[in-house]
Amino acid sequence: MASPRAARRASALRRAPARTLTHLDRDGAARMVDVSGKPVTVREAVARGRIVISAPAMRLVRAGRLKKGGVVEVARLAGILAAKRTAEAIPLCHPLALAHADVAIQPRADGFQIEARVRTEARTGAEMEALHAVAVAALTVYDMVKAADRTMTITDLCLVEKSGGRSGVFKRPR
């Protein structure tokens, strides 16, 4: 039996008007959305994710005993670079000139929580840039720690909040 929260969500989805997929044309072919008619607004997006690492590998990370060096700073910089180059990795993304990109990597007992915040003035949102930053930062941690732990899991990648543009503010429910 579904939880009351799941039942409310399913009911809301049934009532919501059907949306079209903006990256498909009438024939179903992929296309880049034309945003030339949209106004330029300040847009900000925050994404978050986790990488779960074994206790023995985390001890090595904390002690600075990995052969590849300091995990957190390398992964943080990789995430920032990824945010700036999202359109090169995701075919239908618009290239954005970012005004700000920051990646924070917080150690946890079982790995790291990664959060990216991206800001721009543009005709389209920065959600993909924030999500890409978190994903690449997590992959960088994986690359640097894999010699000590091949069982790592990258998980919980999600958009936490976004603002700007026609759709306004989104905040992920807790």
C-alpha positions in Angstrom: 0.0 0.0 0.0 1.3 3.4 -0.9 2.1 6.0 1.8 -0.2 9.0 2.1 2.6 11.2 0.7 3.0 8.9 -2.4 -0.8 8.8 -2.9 -1.0 12.7 -2.8 1.9 12.9 -5.3 0.3 10.4 -7.7 -3.0 12.2 -7.4 -1.3 15.5 -8.2 0.4 14.0 -11.2 -2.9 12.7 -12.6 -4.5 16.2 -12.3 -1.5 18.0 -13.8 -1.9 19.1 -17.4 0.2 17.0 -19.8 3.4 18.8 -20.8 5.1 18.4 -24.0 8.8 17.5 -24.2 10.5 20.7 -25.3 13.5 18.9 -26.8 11.5 16.9 -29.3 9.9 18.3 -32.5 6.6 17.2 -33.9 8.1 14.2 -35.5 9.9 13.1 -32.3 13.4 14.3 -33.5 15.7 15.8 -30.9 16.2 19.5 -31.1 17.8 22.3 -29.2 15.1 24.6 -27.8 15.0 28.1 -29.3 15.2 30.5 -26.3 15.9 33.6 -28.4 12.4 35.0 -27.5 12.8 34.6 -23.7 14.0 37.4 -21.5 17.4 37.4 -19.8 17.0 36.9 -16.1 19.2 36.1 -13.1 19.0 32.3 -12.7 20.4 30.2 -9.9 20.4 26.5 -9.3 21.6 24.2 -6.5 22.1 20.5 -6.8 23.3 17.9 -4.4 24.5 14.3 -4.4 26.5 11.8 -2.3 29.3 9.3 -2.8 29.3 6.4 -0.3 32.8 5.1 0.5 33.9 2.2 2.7 35.2 3.0 6.2 38.8 1.7 5.4 39.0 3.9 2.3 37.6 6.9 4.1 40.4 6.5 6.8 42.9 6.7 3.9 41.3 9.8 2.5 41.2 11.5 5.9 44.8 10.6 6.6 45.9 12.0 3.2 47.4 8.6 2.2 45.9 8.2 -1.3 48.5 8.0 -4.1 46.6 10.5 -6.2 46.7 13.3 -3.6 44.0 15.5 -1.9 40.7 14.2 -3.0 38.4 17.1 -1.9 40.2 20.0 -3.6 40.7 18.1 -6.9 37.0 17.0 -7.0 35.9 20.6 -6.1 37.8 22.1 -9.0 36.6 19.3 -11.4 33.0 20.1 -10.4 33.5 23.8 -11.1 35.1 23.1 -14.5 32.2 20.7 -15.3 29.7 23.4 -14.6 31.4 25.7 -17.0 31.5 23.0 -19.7 28.1 21.4 -19.4 27.1 22.1 -23.0 30.1 20.1 -24.2 28.9 17.0 -22.4 25.1 17.2 -22.8 24.2 17.6 -26.5 21.1 19.8 -26.3 22.2 22.1 -23.4 22.7 25.8 -24.2 26.2 27.1 -23.5 25.9 29.5 -20.6 28.3 32.2 -19.4 28.3 31.5 -15.7 28.6 34.4 -13.2 29.3 32.1 -10.3 30.0 28.4 -9.8 30.8 26.8 -6.4 31.1 23.2 -5.3 31.2 22.3 -1.6 32.3 18.8 -0.6 31.6 17.8 3.0 33.0 14.6 4.5 30.5 12.3 6.2 31.2 9.1 8.1 30.4 7.0 5.0 31.7 9.3 2.2 31.0 12.8 1.0 28.0 15.0 0.4 28.5 17.3 -2.6 26.6 20.5 -3.4 27.0 22.8 -6.3 25.6 26.3 -6.7 25.5 28.0 -10.1 24.4 31.5 -11.1 24.0 33.2 -14.5 22.1 35.9 -16.3 20.6 34.0 -19.3 17.5 33.0 -21.2 17.6 29.5 -19.9 18.2 27.9 -16.5 21.3 26.6 -14.8 20.0 23.4 -13.4 22.0 21.2 -15.8 25.2 23.0 -14.9 24.6 22.4 -11.1 23.7 18.8 -11.6 26.7 18.2 -14.0 29.1 19.8 -11.4 27.9 17.4 -8.7 28.1 14.4 -10.9 31.6 15.2 -12.1 32.9 16.0 -8.6 31.5 12.6 -7.4 33.1 10.8 -10.4 36.4 12.6 -9.6 36.2 11.3 -6.0 35.5 7.8 -7.4 38.5 8.0 -9.7 40.9 9.2 -6.9 39.7 6.6 -4.4 39.0 3.5 -6.6 42.4 1.9 -5.8 41.2 1.7 -2.2 37.5 0.9 -2.7 35.8 -0.3 -5.9 32.4 -0.6 -4.1 31.7 3.1 -3.9 28.2 4.3 -4.9 27.3 7.7 -6.3 23.7 8.4 -5.2 21.0 10.9 -4.4 21.9 13.3 -7.3 19.1 15.8 -7.4 18.1 19.4 -8.0 17.6 21.1 -4.6 16.4 24.5 -5.7 16.3 26.8 -8.7 15.2 30.4 -9.3 14.7 32.7 -12.2 12.9 32.4 -15.5 9.2 31.9 -16.3 8.7 28.9 -14.0 10.0 30.9 -11.0 11.3 29.3 -7.8 11.5 25.5 -7.2 12.5 24.1 -3.8 12.7 20.3 -3.4 10.4 19.2 -0.6 12.2 17.7 2.3 
